[in-house]
Amino acid sequence: MSQKTFIPLNELAKALFTINRHAKTAPEPRHLYYIKKESINRLLKENRAEKIGLHFSNHPKLSNQHSTLLVKVGDYFFHIPPAKEDFKQLSHLGELDKHYRNPPAKMSLSQAKKIIYRYIDWKPPKQRHSTGRNYKSACFTPSSLGKIDWPAKKTRRNSRSRY
């Protein structure tokens, strides 16, 4: 990370808290959890975050108990999936303390994402804009739009002349 993109730790922690809070209720949380994990891993590499220990998860996968890694970032605590070496190096703290809450943070999700995107240097993938979409309907619906002879001219069959 270069010096020009240095972001204070308390700003990063508040942004992570906001992203984590929204991810828990989002219909598609995968991206939010991805940027949370990516930024926490980067903070750990820079020694700006600290691994505390392992907790049993409150949400076991497929009825199998598993552990999550507790990480401290500033005044905030977060859980991320542990690596294999974390089980060897860190102590297990047992059950999660249900009475502990992170300090409240007032930050919008869009602001939090901007901070985290800048920190992890993430750019959205460029979408391909197709200029001419060839959409074909399953059923054919004839249209009279664009026809020169609309309304239809009377033909001999339709016009009965009386002599």
Order of alpha helices (4+ residues) and beta strands (2+ residues): alpha-alpha-beta-beta-beta-alpha-alpha
